[in-house]
């Protein structure tokens, strides 16, 4: 049976413990928060205090650095480095070999080409129709109680006499 805890030595010689993610078997720091529905490839790393959202995919050899956030349904290709403190929105697609610098922000639905180098502190946002499409990927619904109340207060149209 495969081990659930892996011990690796970092560049300073300290031993760092990682646990294997249940979906994909990638290495995840014990203090990172990764959704169970996310898929982390076996050779990918998610560092301390990082977050990976629901149904996200992290490709082989990728590294999500300390404190970074990857949104729901995002795709991170192979050999991608997402720097410390980065925020990657929902539905983002990052091509293989890309590097996102520290504290960069990538807006919902954005696409980053393969082998792209995003400098530290950069903000990428969508404008116009692309932003509208990204915002509409999940339909908004009123809470069930509100829907029932609306149905009760509706009246049939009056007929002309």
NUMISE-762238 format. One record per atom (N, C-alpha, C, O): atom name; z, y, x. Coordinates in pm, 1 decimal. Example, Ala and Ser with C-alpha at 12.3 -4.5 7.8 and 13.67 -1.06 7.14 Angstrom:
% NUMISE-762238
REC  atom         z         y         x
REC     N     780.0    -569.0    1319.0
REC    CA     780.0    -450.0    1230.0
REC     C     780.0    -330.0    1320.0
REC     O     846.5    -331.9    1423.6
REC     N     708.0    -225.0    1285.0
REC    CA     714.0    -106.0    1367.0
REC     C     787.0       3.0    1290.0
REC     O     803.9     113.8    1340.9
//
This chain:
% NUMISE-762238
REC  atom         z         y         x
REC     N       0.0    -117.6      83.9
REC    CA       0.0       0.0       0.0
REC     C       0.0     124.7      89.0
REC     O      65.7     127.1     193.0
REC     N     -73.4     227.6      48.1
REC    CA     -85.8     350.5     126.0
REC     C      45.0     429.6     124.3
REC     O     119.5     428.1      26.3
REC     N      70.2     497.9     234.1
REC    CA     190.6     579.9     243.1
REC     C     173.9     706.6     160.7
REC     O      65.6     765.1     158.2
REC     N     280.0     749.4      93.5
REC    CA     274.8     871.0      12.8
REC     C     311.0     994.1      94.2
REC     O     272.3    1105.0      57.4
REC     N     384.5     977.8     204.4
REC    CA     423.8    1090.1     290.0
REC     C     360.8    1070.7     427.4
REC     O     373.3     964.2     487.8
REC     N     293.5    1173.7     475.9
REC    CA     232.5    1171.5     608.7
REC     C     304.0    1275.0     694.8
REC     O     333.6    1384.9     648.0
REC     N     331.3    1241.1     817.9
REC    CA     393.3    1334.4     911.9
REC     C     291.4    1369.4    1019.6
REC     O     237.5    1281.4    1086.7
REC     N     265.5    1500.3    1035.3
REC    CA     169.5    1548.1    1134.4
REC     C     237.1    1650.9    1223.0
REC     O     333.2    1716.2    1182.3
REC     N     186.6    1664.5    1342.8
REC    CA     241.2    1762.3    1437.5
REC     C     151.2    1885.9    1438.4
REC     O      29.8    1874.1    1455.0
REC     N     211.0    2005.6    1420.5
REC    CA     130.3    2128.0    1422.7
REC     C     111.8    2178.2    1565.6
REC     O     154.7    2112.6    1660.5
REC     N      47.7    2295.4    1581.2
REC    CA      15.9    2346.8    1714.3
REC     C     138.9    2383.8    1796.8
REC     O     130.9    2391.6    1919.4
REC     N     252.9    2406.9    1730.7
REC    CA     375.6    2440.4    1803.5
REC     C     457.0    2316.6    1840.8
REC     O     557.3    2327.0    1911.5
REC     N     414.5    2200.8    1793.8
REC    CA     486.3    2077.8    1823.5
REC     C     583.5    2036.3    1714.7
REC     O     646.0    1930.7    1724.6
REC     N     597.3    2117.8    1611.0
REC    CA     687.0    2083.9    1500.4
REC     C     621.3    1978.2    1411.6
REC     O     499.5    1977.8    1394.0
REC     N     702.6    1889.2    1356.3
REC    CA     652.5    1785.4    1267.3
REC     C     651.4    1840.9    1124.8
REC     O     752.6    1889.1    1073.9
REC     N     534.0    1832.6    1062.3
REC    CA     516.6    1882.5     926.2
REC     C     488.3    1763.5     835.8
REC     O     406.7    1677.7     869.3
REC     N     555.7    1758.2     721.4
REC    CA     537.0    1648.2     627.1
REC     C     442.7    1691.7     514.7
REC     O     453.3    1802.6     462.3
REC     N     352.1    1603.9     479.4
REC    CA     260.3    1625.0     367.6
REC     C     270.3    1505.8     275.3
REC     O     300.1    1395.0     319.8
REC     N     245.7    1527.1     147.9
REC    CA     238.1    1416.2      54.0
REC     C      92.2    1399.9      11.5
REC     O      15.1    1495.9      12.5
REC     N      56.4    1280.2     -24.9
REC    CA     -79.0    1251.3     -72.5
REC     C     -89.1    1287.8    -220.6
REC     O      -4.2    1248.5    -300.6
REC     N    -192.6    1362.7    -256.5
REC    CA    -212.6    1399.9    -396.7
REC     C    -259.1    1277.8    -474.8
REC     O    -335.6    1196.1    -423.6
REC     N    -213.2    1265.7    -598.0
REC    CA    -245.0    1147.4    -678.6
REC     C    -393.3    1138.5    -712.6
REC     O    -444.9    1028.6    -733.3
REC     N    -462.2    1250.7    -718.9
REC    CA    -603.7    1251.2    -755.7
REC     C    -686.7    1292.4    -634.5
REC     O    -705.2    1411.6    -610.2
REC     N    -736.0    1197.3    -559.8
REC    CA    -818.9    1224.2    -443.8
REC     C    -751.7    1194.7    -311.5
REC     O    -819.6    1180.1    -209.9
REC     N    -619.7    1185.6    -310.5
REC    CA    -542.8    1147.8    -191.6
REC     C    -542.8    1251.8     -80.6
REC     O    -514.8    1217.2      34.1
REC     N    -573.1    1378.6    -110.2
REC    CA    -567.3    1483.4      -9.1
REC     C    -424.3    1512.4      32.8
REC     O    -330.1    1475.6     -37.4
REC     N    -407.5    1578.1     147.0
REC    CA    -274.8    1609.7     199.9
REC     C    -225.2    1742.4     142.8
REC     O    -291.5    1845.3     155.4
REC     N    -107.8    1738.6      80.0
REC    CA     -51.4    1854.2      11.6
REC     C      90.7    1876.2      62.3
REC     O     171.0    1783.0      67.8
REC     N     120.9    2000.6      99.2
REC    CA     257.0    2034.4     140.9
REC     C     353.1    2014.3      23.1
REC     O     315.5    2038.5     -91.5
REC     N     475.7    1970.6      49.8
REC    CA     571.3    1951.1     -59.9
REC     C     602.2    2078.4    -138.3
REC     O     642.9    2070.4    -254.2
REC     N     583.7    2195.8     -77.4
REC    CA     612.4    2320.3    -149.4
REC     C     489.4    2378.5    -217.5
REC     O     500.1    2481.5    -284.1
REC     N     373.5    2316.2    -203.0
REC    CA     252.7    2361.6    -271.5
REC     C     254.0    2312.0    -415.4
REC     O     314.7    2209.4    -446.1
REC     N     186.1    2386.1    -503.9
REC    CA     176.9    2345.5    -644.0
REC     C      30.8    2314.6    -675.4
REC     O     -53.7    2404.1    -677.9
REC     N       2.6    2187.4    -699.1
REC    CA    -133.6    2142.2    -726.0
REC     C    -134.2    2069.0    -859.8
REC     O     -55.1    1977.0    -881.2
REC     N    -223.3    2109.8    -949.7
REC    CA    -233.3    2044.5   -1080.5
REC     C    -275.7    1899.5   -1063.1
REC     O    -353.5    1867.2    -973.2
REC     N    -224.8    1813.0   -1148.7
REC    CA    -260.1    1671.3   -1139.9
REC     C    -407.8    1648.4   -1166.6
REC     O    -465.5    1552.9   -1114.5
REC     N    -470.5    1734.3   -1247.2
REC    CA    -611.8    1716.7   -1279.2
REC     C    -703.5    1768.7   -1168.5
REC     O    -824.8    1748.5   -1175.3
REC     N    -648.5    1834.6   -1067.7
REC    CA    -728.8    1881.5    -954.2
REC     C    -766.0    1762.1    -867.1
REC     O    -692.0    1664.0    -860.3
REC     N    -881.7    1770.9    -800.2
REC    CA    -924.4    1663.2    -710.9
REC     C    -924.2    1718.0    -568.9
REC     O    -997.0    1812.3    -537.6
REC     N    -842.6    1658.7    -484.0
REC    CA    -829.7    1700.1    -344.3
REC     C    -883.3    1585.4    -258.1
REC     O    -825.4    1476.8    -256.1
REC     N    -993.1    1609.5    -187.7
REC    CA   -1052.0    1505.3    -102.9
REC     C    -950.3    1458.3       1.7
REC     O    -863.2    1535.6      41.6
REC     N    -960.3    1331.8      47.0
REC    CA    -860.9    1275.4     139.5
REC     C    -842.9    1351.1     270.7
REC     O    -734.6    1345.7     329.0
REC     N    -944.5    1421.1     319.0
REC    CA    -932.0    1492.8     445.8
REC     C    -906.5    1642.3     426.6
REC     O    -916.2    1719.0     522.4
REC     N    -874.3    1684.5     305.4
REC    CA    -845.0    1825.5     277.2
REC     C    -694.7    1850.2     287.0
REC     O    -614.1    1760.4     262.9
REC     N    -658.1    1974.0     323.0
REC    CA    -518.1    2013.7     336.7
REC     C    -487.3    2128.5     241.9
REC     O    -566.8    2221.4     227.3
REC     N    -370.9    2121.3     177.7
REC    CA    -319.1    2232.1      98.0
REC     C    -183.7    2266.4     158.3
REC     O     -89.7    2187.2     152.3
REC     N    -175.0    2385.5     216.5
REC    CA     -55.0    2425.5     290.5
REC     C      58.1    2472.3     199.0
REC     O      42.8    2477.1      76.9
REC     N     171.2    2506.4     259.5
REC    CA     293.8    2546.5     189.9
REC     C     269.4    2666.0      98.0
REC     O     196.4    2758.7     133.1
REC     N     330.8    2662.6     -18.7
REC    CA     329.4    2769.2    -118.4
REC     C     190.6    2801.6    -172.5
REC     O     174.0    2903.1    -240.1
REC     N      91.6    2719.3    -145.0
REC    CA     -41.3    2738.7    -202.3
REC     C     -42.4    2680.4    -343.5
REC     O      41.2    2597.2    -378.8
REC     N    -139.5    2726.4    -423.7
REC    CA    -152.0    2676.9    -560.7
REC     C    -297.1    2640.1    -586.4
REC     O    -388.4    2712.1    -546.2
REC     N    -317.8    2527.8    -653.6
REC    CA    -451.3    2484.0    -691.8
REC     C    -446.2    2453.0    -841.0
REC     O    -362.2    2375.2    -886.4
REC     N    -537.8    2515.3    -917.8
REC    CA    -536.2    2506.1   -1062.9
REC     C    -595.2    2377.8   -1119.3
REC     O    -640.2    2289.6   -1046.2
REC     N    -593.4    2370.7   -1251.6
REC    CA    -640.5    2253.3   -1324.1
REC     C    -790.0    2232.4   -1303.7
REC     O    -867.8    2327.8   -1302.9
REC     N    -828.5    2107.7   -1287.5
REC    CA    -966.2    2063.8   -1274.1
REC     C   -1040.9    2130.5   -1159.1
REC     O   -1163.8    2137.3   -1160.6
REC     N    -967.4    2179.7   -1059.6
REC    CA   -1030.0    2236.7    -940.0
REC     C   -1069.8    2123.3    -847.1
REC     O   -1014.0    2013.7    -853.8
REC     N   -1166.8    2150.2    -760.3
REC    CA   -1213.4    2051.4    -663.8
REC     C   -1204.7    2112.8    -525.4
REC     O   -1255.3    2222.6    -502.7
REC     N   -1140.5    2042.4    -432.5
REC    CA   -1131.4    2086.3    -292.8
REC     C   -1199.7    1980.9    -208.2
REC     O   -1156.0    1865.9    -203.6
REC     N   -1308.3    2020.5    -140.4
REC    CA   -1393.9    1928.2     -66.6
REC     C   -1334.4    1877.9      63.7
REC     O   -1231.6    1926.9     110.5
REC     N   -1400.5    1780.3     120.2
REC    CA   -1357.8    1714.8     243.5
REC     C   -1348.8    1814.2     358.5
REC     O   -1438.4    1896.3     378.3
REC     N   -1241.2    1806.0     432.9
REC    CA   -1222.6    1890.7     550.1
REC     C   -1184.0    2033.7     519.4
REC     O   -1173.4    2115.2     611.1
REC     N   -1162.9    2066.7     393.5
REC    CA   -1126.4    2203.8     356.6
REC     C    -977.9    2227.2     378.0
REC     O    -897.6    2133.9     380.8
REC     N    -943.8    2354.7     393.0
REC    CA    -805.7    2391.5     423.0
REC     C    -768.1    2512.1     339.3
REC     O    -825.7    2619.8     354.2
REC     N    -670.5    2493.2     250.7
REC    CA    -616.4    2601.9     168.7
REC     C    -489.3    2646.6     239.3
REC     O    -390.7    2572.9     243.1
REC     N    -491.4    2767.4     295.3
REC    CA    -382.4    2814.7     380.3
REC     C    -260.2    2857.1     299.2
REC     O    -263.3    2857.3     176.1
REC     N    -153.0    2892.7     369.0
REC    CA     -24.0    2925.9     308.6
REC     C     -35.0    3040.0     207.0
REC     O     -92.9    3144.9     235.3
REC     N      21.5    3017.2      88.8
REC    CA      29.0    3120.4     -13.3
REC     C    -101.2    3150.7     -84.8
REC     O    -105.0    3243.2    -165.9
REC     N    -207.9    3077.0     -58.5
REC    CA    -336.3    3100.5    -125.2
REC     C    -333.9    3039.8    -265.1
REC     O    -260.2    2945.1    -292.2
REC     N    -416.0    3096.3    -353.2
REC    CA    -425.8    3047.4    -490.3
REC     C    -571.5    3017.7    -522.2
REC     O    -659.0    3101.5    -500.6
REC     N    -597.1    2897.8    -573.9
REC    CA    -730.8    2858.7    -619.3
REC     C    -720.6    2836.0    -769.3
REC     O    -640.3    2754.5    -814.7
REC     N    -802.6    2908.5    -847.1
REC    CA    -793.4    2904.9    -993.2
REC     C    -845.3    2777.2   -1056.1
REC     O    -899.0    2689.2    -988.8
REC     N    -827.8    2769.7   -1187.7
REC    CA    -872.7    2655.3   -1266.4
REC     C   -1024.4    2638.8   -1256.5
REC     O   -1098.4    2736.9   -1248.5
REC     N   -1068.8    2514.2   -1257.1
REC    CA   -1210.2    2477.6   -1257.1
REC     C   -1291.5    2542.9   -1145.4
REC     O   -1410.8    2568.6   -1162.3
REC     N   -1228.0    2569.5   -1032.7
REC    CA   -1298.8    2623.7    -916.3
REC     C   -1349.1    2509.7    -829.7
REC     O   -1292.4    2400.4    -829.8
REC     N   -1456.5    2536.2    -755.4
REC    CA   -1516.1    2436.9    -667.0
REC     C   -1511.7    2492.0    -525.3
REC     O   -1569.3    2597.0    -496.6
REC     N   -1443.2    2420.7    -437.4
REC    CA   -1435.4    2458.0    -296.0
REC     C   -1509.0    2348.5    -220.4
REC     O   -1464.8    2233.6    -219.4
REC     N   -1620.3    2382.7    -157.5
REC    CA   -1704.7    2285.2     -88.9
REC     C   -1637.6    2225.6      34.0
REC     O   -1519.8    2250.5      59.6
REC     N   -1712.9    2147.0     109.5
REC    CA   -1661.6    2081.7     228.8
REC     C   -1644.6    2180.9     343.1
REC     O   -1722.6    2275.1     357.1
REC     N   -1542.8    2158.8     423.7
REC    CA   -1515.8    2238.3     544.5
REC     C   -1501.8    2387.5     517.1
REC     O   -1553.3    2470.0     592.6
REC     N   -1433.4    2421.5     411.2
REC    CA   -1407.7    2561.1     374.1
REC     C   -1265.8    2596.7     416.2
REC     O   -1173.8    2516.2     401.2
REC     N   -1248.4    2717.2     468.9
REC    CA   -1113.6    2766.5     499.9
REC     C   -1084.2    2884.2     409.0
REC     O   -1156.5    2983.8     409.8
REC     N    -977.8    2872.8     330.8
REC    CA    -931.6    2982.7     246.4
REC     C    -804.8    3035.1     310.6
REC     O    -704.1    2964.6     318.0
REC     N    -809.8    3159.6     357.2
REC    CA    -702.2    3218.5     435.4
REC     C    -572.6    3239.0     359.6
REC     O    -567.4    3228.0     237.1
REC     N    -468.0    3269.1     435.3
REC    CA    -334.5    3289.1     379.0
REC     C    -335.1    3405.7     280.0
REC     O    -392.1    3511.3     307.4
REC     N    -271.9    3385.4     166.2
REC    CA    -256.3    3491.0      67.7
REC     C    -379.0    3522.5     -15.4
REC     O    -377.4    3618.6     -92.2
REC     N    -486.2    3444.0      -2.6
REC    CA    -608.2    3467.5     -80.3
REC     C    -585.5    3431.6    -226.7
REC     O    -504.5    3344.9    -259.5
REC     N    -658.7    3500.2    -313.1
REC    CA    -658.6    3466.2    -455.0
REC     C    -802.8    3438.0    -494.0
REC     O    -888.7    3525.8    -485.8
REC     N    -828.7    3315.8    -536.2
REC    CA    -961.0    3274.5    -581.1
REC     C    -950.2    3249.6    -730.6
REC     O    -871.7    3165.1    -773.8
REC     N   -1028.3    3322.3    -810.5
REC    CA   -1018.2    3314.8    -956.4
REC     C   -1070.3    3184.9   -1014.6
REC     O   -1110.2    3093.9    -941.8
REC     N   -1069.3    3177.5   -1146.6
REC    CA   -1115.8    3059.0   -1218.6
REC     C   -1268.0    3050.4   -1216.4
REC     O   -1337.2    3152.0   -1221.5
REC     N   -1318.6    2928.6   -1208.8
REC    CA   -1461.8    2905.6   -1215.9
REC     C   -1540.3    2952.6   -1094.9
REC     O   -1662.1    2967.5   -1104.2
REC     N   -1476.1    2976.2    -983.1
REC    CA   -1542.8    3021.8    -860.6
REC     C   -1605.3    2902.5    -790.0
REC     O   -1548.7    2793.2    -789.8
REC     N   -1722.7    2923.6    -729.9
REC    CA   -1786.9    2819.0    -649.9
REC     C   -1804.6    2871.6    -508.5
REC     O   -1869.4    2973.8    -485.9
REC     N   -1745.2    2799.2    -413.4
REC    CA   -1751.8    2838.0    -272.7
REC     C   -1830.3    2729.6    -199.4
REC     O   -1791.8    2612.7    -199.7
REC     N   -1940.6    2769.6    -136.7
REC    CA   -2027.6    2675.0     -66.5
REC     C   -1964.3    2619.3      58.8
REC     O   -1871.2    2677.8     114.0
REC     N   -2014.8    2507.0     103.1
REC    CA   -1962.9    2437.6     220.7
REC     C   -1970.7    2525.4     344.8
REC     O   -2066.4    2600.5     363.8
REC     N   -1869.3    2514.6     427.7
REC    CA   -1865.8    2585.9     554.6
REC     C   -1826.3    2732.0     544.5
REC     O   -1826.3    2801.7     645.9
REC     N   -1793.0    2780.2     427.4
REC    CA   -1756.0    2921.6     410.4
REC     C   -1615.1    2945.7     462.3
REC     O   -1533.6    2853.7     469.3
REC     N   -1587.4    3070.6     498.5
REC    CA   -1453.9    3109.1     543.8
REC     C   -1414.6    3235.4     469.7
REC     O   -1483.3    3337.3     477.4
REC     N   -1303.1    3228.0     397.5
REC    CA   -1251.3    3342.6     323.2
REC     C   -1130.0    3393.0     399.2
REC     O   -1033.4    3319.1     418.5
REC     N   -1134.3    3519.3     442.6
REC    CA   -1027.9    3576.6     524.8
REC     C    -897.2    3595.9     450.0
REC     O    -891.1    3580.9     328.0
REC     N    -792.5    3629.3     524.9
REC    CA    -659.0    3647.0     467.3
REC     C    -657.9    3757.8     362.6
REC     O    -725.4    3859.7     376.7
REC     N    -579.3    3735.3     256.9
REC    CA    -555.2    3832.1     149.9
REC     C    -681.2    3881.1      80.6
REC     O    -681.1    3989.6      22.4
REC     N    -788.8    3803.4      85.6
REC    CA    -910.2    3837.1      11.5
REC     C    -891.4    3796.8    -134.3
REC     O    -811.9    3708.1    -165.5
REC     N    -965.2    3862.6    -222.9
REC    CA    -959.2    3830.9    -365.3
REC     C   -1101.2    3804.5    -413.9
REC     O   -1191.3    3885.4    -391.8
REC     N   -1120.4    3690.1    -480.6
REC    CA   -1250.4    3652.7    -533.4
REC     C   -1235.9    3641.5    -684.4
REC     O   -1158.1    3559.9    -733.8
REC     N   -1311.2    3723.8    -758.2
REC    CA   -1298.4    3730.6    -903.9
REC     C   -1350.7    3607.8    -975.5
REC     O   -1426.3    3528.6    -919.3
REC     N   -1309.0    3593.3   -1101.1
REC    CA   -1349.2    3480.3   -1185.1
REC     C   -1500.3    3465.9   -1190.3
REC     O   -1572.1    3564.3   -1208.2
REC     N   -1548.7    3343.0   -1174.6
REC    CA   -1690.2    3313.1   -1189.3
REC     C   -1778.2    3351.1   -1071.9
REC     O   -1899.5    3331.6   -1079.3
REC     N   -1723.3    3404.0    -964.6
REC    CA   -1804.7    3446.0    -849.9
REC     C   -1860.2    3325.3    -775.6
REC     O   -1805.4    3215.4    -783.0
REC     N   -1970.2    3347.9    -703.8
REC    CA   -2032.2    3243.7    -622.4
REC     C   -2038.4    3292.5    -478.5
REC     O   -2084.5    3403.5    -451.6
REC     N   -1991.8    3209.2    -386.2
REC    CA   -1997.9    3243.0    -243.7
REC     C   -2091.1    3142.1    -179.5
REC     O   -2071.0    3021.2    -191.7
REC     N   -2192.7    3191.8    -111.4
REC    CA   -2293.9    3106.5     -49.7
REC     C   -2235.0    3020.5      61.5
REC     O   -2128.0    3050.1     114.7
REC     N   -2305.5    2915.2      95.1
REC    CA   -2260.0    2826.9     200.9
REC     C   -2263.8    2900.9     334.4
REC     O   -2351.8    2983.7     358.2
REC     N   -2167.7    2870.1     421.0
REC    CA   -2151.9    2928.6     554.7
REC     C   -2125.0    3079.2     552.9
REC     O   -2142.5    3145.4     655.2
REC     N   -2083.3    3133.9     440.4
REC    CA   -2052.2    3277.0     431.9
REC     C   -1919.0    3305.6     501.2
REC     O   -1829.2    3221.4     502.6
REC     N   -1907.5    3424.8     558.1
REC    CA   -1784.4    3469.9     622.7
REC     C   -1733.8    3591.7     544.3
REC     O   -1794.3    3698.7     550.9
REC     N   -1624.7    3576.4     471.1
REC    CA   -1567.4    3685.3     391.8
REC     C   -1453.8    3745.4     473.8
REC     O   -1356.8    3675.6     503.6
REC     N   -1463.3    3875.3     511.8
REC    CA   -1358.6    3937.3     594.5
REC     C   -1223.6    3945.6     522.8
REC     O   -1217.2    3941.9     399.9
REC     N   -1117.7    3956.8     600.0
REC    CA    -981.9    3968.8     545.5
REC     C    -972.3    4092.7     456.8
REC     O   -1027.3    4197.9     489.3
REC     N    -902.3    4079.1     345.1
REC    CA    -877.3    4191.0     255.3
REC     C    -992.7    4228.5     163.8
REC     O    -981.5    4325.7      89.1
REC     N   -1102.3    4155.4     167.0
REC    CA   -1219.1    4185.7      83.8
REC     C   -1190.2    4151.7     -62.1
REC     O   -1121.1    4054.3     -92.1
REC     N   -1244.9    4234.5    -153.2
REC    CA   -1233.9    4208.1    -296.1
REC     C   -1374.8    4184.9    -348.9
REC     O   -1461.7    4270.9    -334.6
REC     N   -1397.7    4068.7    -409.9
REC    CA   -1527.2    4035.3    -468.8
REC     C   -1507.2    4027.2    -618.8
REC     O   -1426.5    3948.4    -667.9
REC     N   -1582.2    4110.1    -691.4
REC    CA   -1570.2    4107.9    -836.2
REC     C   -1708.2    4109.1    -898.7
REC     O   -1804.6    4155.3    -837.8
REC     N   -1717.1    4058.8   -1019.3
REC    CA   -1843.3    4057.9   -1092.9
REC     C   -1849.2    4180.1   -1182.5
REC     O   -1747.0    4226.0   -1233.5
REC     N   -1968.6    4232.2   -1201.5
REC    CA   -1986.9    4345.3   -1291.8
REC     C   -2098.3    4311.1   -1389.4
REC     O   -2184.0    4227.8   -1360.1
REC     N   -2096.8    4374.3   -1503.2
REC    CA   -2204.5    4359.0   -1600.5
REC     C   -2203.0    4226.4   -1672.5
REC     O   -2097.4    4173.2   -1706.7
REC     N   -2323.8    4173.1   -1695.3
REC    CA   -2340.3    4051.5   -1775.0
REC     C   -2272.1    3931.5   -1710.9
REC     O   -2217.3    3846.7   -1781.3
REC     N   -2274.9    3923.3   -1577.5
REC    CA   -2211.4    3809.2   -1510.2
REC     C   -2061.4    3807.8   -1536.7
REC     O   -2003.2    3701.3   -1557.3
REC     N   -1998.8    3923.8   -1536.4
REC    CA   -1855.3    3931.6   -1564.5
REC     C   -1826.6    3891.3   -1708.4
REC     O   -1727.1    3824.3   -1736.2
REC     N   -1913.1    3931.7   -1798.8
REC    CA   -1894.0    3895.8   -1939.3
REC     C   -1904.7    3745.0   -1958.4
REC     O   -1825.3    3685.8   -2031.5
REC     N   -2002.9    3682.4   -1892.9
REC    CA   -2016.7    3536.5   -1903.8
REC     C   -1894.9    3465.5   -1847.2
REC     O   -1847.6    3367.7   -1905.2
REC     N   -1843.9    3513.5   -1734.7
REC    CA   -1726.1    3451.7   -1673.3
REC     C   -1604.7    3465.9   -1763.9
REC     O   -1523.3    3374.1   -1774.7
REC     N   -1592.7    3580.9   -1828.9
REC    CA   -1478.0    3604.1   -1917.6
REC     C   -1486.4    3519.6   -2043.6
REC     O   -1383.9    3490.1   -2105.1
REC     N   -1607.0    3480.3   -2083.1
REC    CA   -1624.9    3406.0   -2207.7
REC     C   -1630.9    3255.0   -2188.8
REC     O   -1666.1    3183.1   -2282.3
REC     N   -1597.2    3205.6   -2070.1
REC    CA   -1604.3    3061.3   -2048.0
REC     C   -1502.6    2985.8   -2133.2
REC     O   -1526.7    2870.7   -2169.5
REC     N   -1391.6    3047.2   -2165.1
REC    CA   -1293.2    2985.1   -2252.8
REC     C   -1283.0    3067.5   -2380.2
REC     O   -1246.5    3184.9   -2373.8
REC     N   -1314.1    3009.7   -2495.9
REC    CA   -1304.6    3087.2   -2619.8
REC     C   -1159.3    3118.9   -2652.3
REC     O   -1071.3    3034.0   -2638.2
REC     N   -1135.6    3240.6   -2695.3
REC    CA   -1000.9    3281.0   -2735.5
REC     C    -981.5    3244.7   -2881.5
REC     O   -1069.8    3267.7   -2964.2
REC     N    -866.3    3188.1   -2913.0
REC    CA    -835.9    3152.5   -3051.0
REC     C    -702.2    3212.3   -3088.8
REC     O    -611.1    3223.6   -3006.7
REC     N    -692.9    3249.7   -3213.1
REC    CA    -565.0    3299.6   -3263.2
REC     C    -469.1    3182.1   -3273.9
REC     O    -512.3    3068.8   -3295.0
REC     N    -339.2    3207.7   -3259.5
REC    CA    -242.3    3098.9   -3277.1
REC     C    -254.6    3037.8   -3415.8
REC     O    -293.7    3105.2   -3511.1
REC     N    -221.1    2909.8   -3426.4
REC    CA    -238.2    2837.2   -3552.7
REC     C    -167.9    2905.9   -3669.2
REC     O    -224.6    2912.5   -3778.2
REC     N     -48.5    2956.5   -3650.6
REC    CA      22.5    3023.2   -3758.8
REC     C     -55.0    3145.3   -3807.0
REC     O     -60.8    3171.5   -3927.1
REC     N    -114.4    3219.9   -3714.6
REC    CA    -191.1    3338.2   -3751.2
REC     C    -314.4    3298.4   -3831.4
REC     O    -349.4    3366.3   -3927.9
REC     N    -380.8    3189.2   -3793.2
REC    CA    -499.0    3143.7   -3865.6
REC     C    -462.4    3104.9   -4008.2
REC     O    -534.0    3139.8   -4102.0
REC     N    -350.7    3032.6   -4025.9
REC    CA    -308.1    2992.4   -4159.3
REC     C    -274.2    3114.0   -4244.2
REC     O    -307.4    3117.3   -4362.6
REC     N    -208.6    3213.8   -4185.9
REC    CA    -173.0    3334.4   -4258.4
REC     C    -299.0    3408.0   -4302.9
REC     O    -304.8    3459.3   -4414.6
REC     N    -398.8    3413.3   -4216.9
REC    CA    -524.1    3479.5   -4251.8
REC     C    -592.5    3409.8   -4368.6
REC     O    -649.9    3476.1   -4455.0
REC     N    -587.1    3275.2   -4372.4
REC    CA    -649.2    3201.5   -4480.9
REC     C    -578.0    3227.2   -4613.3
REC     O    -642.8    3234.1   -4717.7
REC     N    -445.9    3241.3   -4610.4
REC    CA    -370.3    3265.8   -4733.0
REC     C    -394.9    3404.7   -4789.2
REC     O    -392.2    3422.8   -4910.9
REC     N    -418.4    3501.4   -4705.0
REC    CA    -432.9    3638.8   -4752.3
REC     C    -576.0    3673.1   -4792.1
REC     O    -599.7    3778.0   -4852.1
REC     N    -671.2    3586.6   -4759.7
REC    CA    -809.4    3611.8   -4799.8
REC     C    -825.0    3592.6   -4948.5
REC     O    -768.3    3500.7   -5007.6
REC     N    -901.0    3678.6   -5006.9
REC    CA    -926.3    3667.8   -5151.6
REC     C   -1075.0    3645.0   -5173.6
REC     O   -1159.5    3685.5   -5093.8
REC     N   -1103.2    3579.3   -5283.7
REC    CA   -1243.5    3556.1   -5318.5
REC     C   -1308.4    3690.5   -5352.2
REC     O   -1242.4    3778.2   -5407.8
REC     N   -1435.4    3707.5   -5319.8
REC    CA   -1502.4    3833.3   -5352.0
REC     C   -1508.3    3854.8   -5503.2
REC     O   -1521.8    3760.0   -5580.6
REC     N   -1497.8    3981.2   -5542.8
REC    CA   -1502.0    4013.5   -5686.6
REC     C   -1644.9    4002.9   -5737.9
REC     O   -1741.5    4037.8   -5670.1
REC     N   -1653.5    3954.1   -5858.3
REC    CA   -1785.4    3943.4   -5919.7
REC     C   -1816.3    4071.3   -5996.5
REC     O   -1728.1    4137.3   -6051.6
REC     N   -1941.0    4102.1   -5997.7
REC    CA   -1982.5    4221.1   -6073.4
REC     C   -1971.4    4188.8   -6222.7
REC     O   -2007.6    4079.7   -6266.8
REC     N   -1921.9    4283.4   -6297.7
REC    CA   -1899.9    4259.5   -6441.0
REC     C   -2024.2    4278.8   -6521.7
REC     O   -2021.8    4262.4   -6643.7
//
